[in-house]
Amino acid sequence: MAGNSKRAIIQLESTAGTGYRYTVTKSKRNHPGRVEYKKYDPVIRKHVLFKETK
């Protein structure tokens, strides 16, 4: 998915403690730090904050 591109593959983990993760890509140039998104967690069936993990 992100072979020779400038986008990094990252994992977003739920802050609700369910252990659910999304795998997405991000631009290293536009977002050099860690990102946080509010996304849907199907385990608890709610939108919660997802933080970037290593």
C-alpha positions, 0 to 999 in steps of 0.5 A: 500500500505504501511501498515507495511513497512518502506515506507511512503505515500506522496503527490507531489504537482505541483509547477505550481499552478494547484493543481495537485497531485501525491500520491507516496511512499518513503523510510524514510531511503534513503530520510529523507528530503522532495523530489522533482521530475520533473513529468508530469502535465496533467493540463498544459500538461508539465513536471514541478517540484513537491514538497512533501507536508504534 
